[in-house]
Amino acid sequence: MSDSVEKTPAGKTARENVENGFVATAELRDALQSVLVNLIDLQLVAKQAHWNIVGPNFRDLHLNLDEVVNIARQGSDEVAERMRALHATPDGLVGTVGKYTEIEQPTTGEILTTNAVDLMVKAVQATVGVMRRVHDAVDEADPTSADILHGYIAQLEQQAWFISAETRHP
């Protein structure tokens, strides 16, 4: 390698001074980026609902939403760090998240707990839907990254069940 600055394609890190390892394909990078965007937005939407819910069973839902926030935060960090390990550059900037999220955005102001339940179940399902949609391609390219998705799919589907139980009737 010469002393000049290495030029890299968008979304790739320079390989200078890094270990030689597995490098994400563009498809893998883009799949993980899509998961990252939706995990970041999930935590934002959950926190927005957390701050603004009112109504029946406020306290339980308020606390449950923080569980969703924590899972999404941990997941976004793990996915972004996995991308870096694969020599891809994660983009969690607000403009990117706003442009590419698949999560329906809530309105501002107070939100009734029953409406927040519907909003959050849809948001979690949208995030899990992205993970399930990209899963097979991710698994084929990098089973280690697919293992990360497995864990977050399970956790988020459990949260969707917990939250949806708030308004279910036997």
C-alpha positions as CSV (number, residue, x, y, z in Angstrom):
1,M,0.0,0.0,0.0
2,S,1.4,3.4,-0.9
3,D,1.6,6.4,1.4
4,S,-1.3,8.1,-0.3
5,V,-4.7,8.1,1.3
6,E,-6.7,5.0,0.3
7,K,-9.9,5.8,-1.5
8,T,-12.8,3.7,-0.5
9,P,-16.3,3.1,-1.9
10,A,-19.2,4.7,0.1
11,G,-20.1,2.6,3.0
12,K,-16.8,0.8,3.3
13,T,-14.0,1.5,5.8
14,A,-10.3,1.8,4.7
15,R,-8.6,-1.5,5.3
16,E,-5.3,0.1,6.1
17,N,-4.2,-0.7,9.6
18,V,-7.0,-3.1,10.3
19,E,-7.1,-6.9,10.6
20,N,-7.6,-8.9,7.5
21,G,-11.0,-10.5,8.0
22,F,-14.4,-11.1,6.4
23,V,-15.6,-8.1,4.5
24,A,-19.3,-7.5,4.1
25,T,-20.7,-7.6,0.6
26,A,-22.8,-4.6,-0.5
27,E,-26.0,-6.7,0.0
28,L,-25.0,-7.7,3.5
29,R,-24.0,-4.1,4.4
30,D,-27.3,-2.8,3.1
31,A,-29.3,-5.4,4.9
32,L,-27.6,-4.7,8.2
33,Q,-28.0,-0.9,7.6
34,S,-31.8,-1.4,7.1
35,V,-32.0,-3.3,10.4
36,L,-29.9,-0.6,12.1
37,V,-32.2,2.2,10.8
38,N,-35.3,0.5,12.1
39,L,-33.8,-0.4,15.5
40,I,-32.8,3.2,16.0
41,D,-36.3,4.5,15.0
42,L,-37.9,1.9,17.2
43,Q,-36.1,3.2,20.3
44,L,-37.1,6.8,19.3
45,V,-40.8,5.9,18.7
46,A,-40.9,3.9,22.0
47,K,-39.4,6.8,23.9
48,Q,-41.9,9.2,22.3
49,A,-44.8,7.0,23.4
50,H,-43.2,6.5,26.8
51,W,-43.1,10.2,27.5
52,N,-46.6,11.0,26.2
53,I,-48.9,8.1,27.2
54,V,-51.8,8.7,29.5
55,G,-54.7,6.6,30.5
56,P,-55.5,3.1,31.9
57,N,-52.6,1.0,33.0
58,F,-50.2,3.9,32.4
59,R,-47.5,2.8,34.8
60,D,-47.1,-0.8,33.4
61,L,-47.0,0.3,29.8
62,H,-44.7,3.2,30.7
63,L,-42.2,0.7,32.1
64,N,-42.7,-1.8,29.3
65,L,-41.8,0.8,26.7
66,D,-38.5,1.4,28.4
67,E,-37.8,-2.4,28.0
68,V,-38.4,-1.9,24.2
69,V,-36.1,1.1,24.2
70,N,-33.4,-0.9,25.9
71,I,-33.6,-3.8,23.5
72,A,-33.6,-1.5,20.5
73,R,-30.7,0.5,21.8
74,Q,-28.7,-2.6,22.5
75,G,-29.6,-4.1,19.2
76,S,-28.7,-1.0,17.2
77,D,-25.3,-0.8,19.0
78,E,-24.6,-4.5,18.3
79,V,-25.6,-4.3,14.7
80,A,-23.6,-1.2,14.1
81,E,-20.5,-2.7,15.8
82,R,-21.0,-5.9,13.7
83,M,-21.0,-3.7,10.6
84,R,-17.7,-2.1,11.7
85,A,-16.2,-5.5,12.3
86,L,-17.2,-6.4,8.7
87,H,-15.5,-3.2,7.4
88,A,-18.8,-1.4,6.6
89,T,-19.8,2.0,7.9
90,P,-23.1,2.2,9.8
91,D,-25.2,5.4,9.3
92,G,-27.4,6.3,12.2
93,L,-27.9,10.0,11.4
94,V,-31.4,11.3,11.9
95,G,-31.7,12.2,8.2
96,T,-30.9,8.6,7.2
97,V,-33.2,7.1,9.9
98,G,-36.1,9.5,8.9
99,K,-35.7,8.6,5.2
100,Y,-35.4,4.9,5.4
101,T,-37.4,3.8,8.4
102,E,-40.3,1.5,7.9
103,I,-42.0,2.4,11.1
104,E,-45.2,4.4,11.1
105,Q,-44.5,7.7,12.9
106,P,-46.7,8.7,15.9
107,T,-48.4,12.1,16.2
108,T,-47.1,14.6,18.7
109,G,-48.9,15.2,21.9
110,E,-50.5,12.9,24.5
111,I,-51.4,9.4,23.4
112,L,-54.0,7.2,25.1
113,T,-52.4,4.0,26.4
114,T,-54.6,1.8,24.2
115,N,-53.5,3.7,21.1
116,A,-49.9,3.5,22.2
117,V,-50.3,-0.3,22.4
118,D,-51.4,-0.4,18.8
119,L,-48.7,2.0,17.7
120,M,-45.9,0.1,19.5
121,V,-47.1,-3.4,18.3
122,K,-47.0,-2.1,14.7
123,A,-43.6,-0.5,15.3
124,V,-42.1,-3.7,16.8
125,Q,-43.7,-5.8,14.0
126,A,-42.3,-3.4,11.4
127,T,-38.8,-3.7,12.8
128,V,-39.0,-7.5,13.1
129,G,-40.4,-7.6,9.6
130,V,-37.3,-5.9,8.3
131,M,-35.1,-8.5,10.1
132,R,-37.1,-11.4,8.8
133,R,-37.1,-10.0,5.3
134,V,-33.3,-9.7,5.1
135,H,-32.6,-12.8,7.2
136,D,-32.0,-15.3,4.5
137,A,-29.6,-13.1,2.6
138,V,-27.8,-12.2,5.8
139,D,-27.6,-15.9,6.8
140,E,-26.2,-16.9,3.5
141,A,-23.6,-14.2,3.5
142,D,-22.7,-14.3,7.2
143,P,-24.3,-16.7,9.7
144,T,-22.7,-14.8,12.6
145,S,-24.7,-11.7,11.7
146,A,-27.8,-13.8,11.3
147,D,-27.3,-15.1,14.8
148,I,-27.5,-11.5,16.0
149,L,-30.8,-11.0,14.2
150,H,-32.2,-14.2,15.8
151,G,-31.7,-12.9,19.3
152,Y,-33.4,-9.6,18.6
153,I,-36.3,-11.1,16.7
154,A,-37.0,-13.3,19.7
155,Q,-36.8,-10.4,22.2
156,L,-38.9,-8.1,20.1
157,E,-41.6,-10.6,19.3
158,Q,-41.8,-11.3,23.0
159,Q,-42.3,-7.5,23.6
160,A,-45.0,-7.3,21.0
161,W,-46.8,-10.1,22.8
162,F,-46.4,-8.4,26.2
163,I,-47.6,-5.1,24.9
164,S,-50.5,-6.5,22.8
165,A,-51.8,-8.4,25.9
166,E,-52.7,-5.0,27.4
167,T,-55.7,-4.7,25.1
168,R,-56.6,-8.3,24.4
169,H,-59.7,-10.0,25.7
170,P,-60.1,-13.7,26.2
